[in-house]
Amino acid sequence: MAVVLIVAIMAMMTMPLLQEQIAKREIETIARRFIAHAHFARNQALHLGTPVLISPRKENQWESGWLVKGACLGKTKQVDCNTRNWFSQEGIYPIYFKGGGKGFSDPHSNQKGVLFNAAGAAKTGQGGFVANRLILGHQKAPHLERQLIMGSGGRWRICDPSTDSKGCK
C-alpha cells in the first residue's frame, strides 16, 4: 500500500509538468504547420508565376484555421488566374492567435492574410511590403507564447519570448 501511495503522490506532482510539456508541443506544432504552409504558398507563387495567398478560413479569424489558395489580382481574364485551393487547416483549439491575429492585415482593405506575388515577395494588395508577426497563445497555459515572425526576404522564424535572449525582434 505504501508503494502505491508513493507512486500516486509522485504522479500527482508531475502532472502539471506533463500538461505544460503537452501545451508546448501543441503550440510548436501549430507554429511549424503555419510556417510550412506559408513556405508552400511562397513556393507555389514562385513556381506558377502567379500570386498565392495564405489567409484565414473565414471572417478574418485566424483561429478558424487558414487556407492556401491562388489569388487573382489585377487579372482581366479569369482564364489567366489560378484560383486553386491547396491546403486548408481547420480550427486550432486550444491554440489561439493573440490579439485576434491582427498581424498581416492589409492596411488598404483590412483583409488578413499573406499574399506572395509572382516573385515570391510578401506584398499587400497595393504592392507594399509585409513584414510582420503573428503571436500564438495556448488556452490551457496562458503564459506560453510563440511568435511567428516573417522577415523582409520571406523567411520565417519562431520566437519564444521566455527563452530568446535577444527578445523577439
C-alpha positions as CSV (number, residue, x, y, z in Angstrom):
1,M,0.0,0.0,0.0
2,A,2.8,2.4,0.8
3,V,4.4,1.9,-2.6
4,V,1.1,2.6,-4.4
5,L,0.7,5.7,-2.2
6,I,4.2,7.0,-3.1
7,V,3.6,6.3,-6.8
8,A,0.3,8.2,-6.7
9,I,1.9,11.2,-4.9
10,M,4.7,11.3,-7.5
11,A,2.2,11.1,-10.3
12,M,0.2,14.0,-8.9
13,M,3.3,16.1,-8.5
14,T,4.4,15.5,-12.1
15,M,1.0,16.1,-13.7
16,P,1.4,19.9,-14.1
17,L,4.8,19.4,-15.7
18,L,3.3,16.9,-18.1
19,Q,0.5,19.2,-19.1
20,E,3.0,22.0,-19.6
21,Q,5.0,19.8,-22.0
22,I,1.9,18.8,-23.9
23,A,0.9,22.5,-24.3
24,K,4.4,23.4,-25.5
25,R,4.2,20.6,-28.1
26,E,0.8,21.7,-29.3
27,I,1.8,25.3,-29.8
28,E,5.1,24.4,-31.5
29,T,3.2,22.0,-33.9
30,I,0.7,24.7,-34.9
31,A,3.5,27.3,-35.4
32,R,5.5,24.9,-37.6
33,R,2.5,23.9,-39.6
34,F,1.6,27.5,-40.3
35,I,5.1,28.3,-41.4
36,A,5.2,25.2,-43.6
37,H,2.0,26.2,-45.3
38,A,3.4,29.8,-45.7
39,H,6.5,28.4,-47.3
40,F,4.4,26.3,-49.6
41,A,2.4,29.3,-50.6
42,R,5.5,31.3,-51.4
43,N,7.0,28.3,-53.4
44,Q,3.8,28.0,-55.4
45,A,3.8,31.7,-56.2
46,L,7.4,31.3,-57.5
47,H,6.7,28.1,-59.4
48,L,3.4,29.2,-61.0
49,G,4.4,32.8,-61.5
50,T,1.0,34.0,-60.1
51,P,0.0,35.4,-56.7
52,V,-0.8,32.9,-53.9
53,L,-2.5,33.8,-50.6
54,I,-2.5,32.3,-47.2
55,S,-5.5,33.7,-45.3
56,P,-7.9,32.9,-42.5
57,R,-10.6,30.4,-43.5
58,K,-13.5,32.7,-42.5
59,E,-14.3,36.2,-41.5
60,N,-10.7,37.4,-40.9
61,Q,-10.3,35.0,-37.9
62,W,-7.0,33.0,-37.9
63,E,-8.5,30.8,-35.1
64,S,-10.8,29.3,-37.7
65,G,-7.8,27.9,-39.5
66,W,-6.2,29.1,-42.7
67,L,-6.3,28.4,-46.4
68,V,-3.6,28.5,-49.1
69,K,-5.1,29.5,-52.4
70,G,-4.4,31.1,-55.7
71,A,-5.1,34.9,-55.8
72,C,-6.4,36.8,-58.7
73,L,-5.1,40.4,-58.5
74,G,-5.1,42.7,-61.5
75,K,-6.1,39.9,-63.9
76,T,-8.6,40.8,-66.5
77,K,-9.2,37.3,-67.8
78,Q,-10.3,34.7,-65.4
79,V,-8.5,32.1,-67.6
80,D,-5.2,33.6,-66.7
81,C,-5.9,33.3,-63.0
82,N,-5.1,30.3,-60.8
83,T,-7.8,30.1,-58.2
84,R,-6.9,26.6,-56.9
85,N,-7.0,25.8,-53.2
86,W,-4.1,23.7,-52.0
87,F,-4.1,23.5,-48.2
88,S,-6.7,24.1,-45.5
89,Q,-6.1,24.0,-41.8
90,E,-9.2,23.6,-39.7
91,G,-9.7,25.1,-36.2
92,I,-6.6,25.0,-34.0
93,Y,-8.1,24.9,-30.4
94,P,-6.6,25.1,-27.8
95,I,-4.2,27.3,-29.7
96,Y,-5.2,30.9,-30.5
97,F,-3.8,33.9,-32.1
98,K,-3.2,36.7,-29.5
99,G,-4.9,40.0,-30.4
100,G,-7.1,38.1,-32.8
101,G,-4.2,37.6,-35.2
102,K,-4.1,41.3,-36.2
103,G,-0.7,40.8,-37.9
104,F,-0.7,40.5,-41.6
105,S,-3.6,42.8,-42.3
106,D,-3.7,44.8,-45.5
107,P,-4.0,48.4,-44.4
108,H,-5.9,49.3,-47.5
109,S,-8.6,46.6,-47.4
110,N,-8.3,45.3,-43.7
111,Q,-8.2,41.8,-45.1
112,K,-6.0,39.4,-43.2
113,G,-3.5,37.2,-44.9
114,V,-0.1,37.0,-46.5
115,L,-0.1,37.5,-50.3
116,F,3.0,36.2,-52.1
117,N,3.5,37.8,-55.6
118,A,4.9,36.0,-58.6
119,A,8.4,36.8,-57.4
120,G,7.7,35.2,-54.0
121,A,7.7,38.5,-52.1
122,A,5.1,39.1,-49.4
123,K,3.1,42.2,-50.6
124,T,-0.1,43.9,-49.7
125,G,-2.8,44.3,-52.4
126,Q,-1.4,47.7,-53.1
127,G,2.2,46.5,-53.5
128,G,3.6,47.4,-50.1
129,F,6.0,45.1,-48.3
130,V,4.6,43.0,-45.5
131,A,6.9,42.2,-42.6
132,N,5.0,41.3,-39.5
133,R,4.3,38.7,-36.8
134,L,1.5,36.5,-35.5
135,I,1.5,35.6,-31.9
136,L,0.3,32.2,-30.8
137,G,-1.1,31.5,-27.3
138,H,-2.4,28.5,-25.5
139,Q,-5.8,28.3,-23.8
140,K,-4.6,25.9,-21.1
141,A,-1.2,27.6,-20.5
142,P,-1.8,31.4,-20.9
143,H,1.9,32.2,-20.1
144,L,3.0,30.2,-23.2
145,E,3.6,32.3,-26.3
146,R,5.3,31.7,-29.7
147,Q,5.8,34.5,-32.2
148,L,5.8,33.7,-35.9
149,I,8.0,36.4,-37.5
150,M,8.4,37.0,-41.2
151,G,11.4,39.0,-42.4
152,S,11.7,41.1,-45.5
153,G,13.1,38.2,-47.5
154,G,10.2,36.0,-46.8
155,R,12.0,33.9,-44.2
156,W,10.1,32.8,-41.1
157,R,11.2,32.1,-37.6
158,I,9.6,31.0,-34.4
159,C,10.5,33.0,-31.4
160,D,9.9,32.0,-27.8
161,P,10.0,35.2,-25.7
162,S,10.6,33.3,-22.5
163,T,13.9,31.8,-23.7
164,D,15.1,34.1,-26.6
165,S,18.0,36.1,-25.0
166,K,17.7,38.8,-27.6
167,G,14.0,39.1,-27.4
168,C,11.6,38.6,-30.3
169,K,12.7,41.5,-32.5
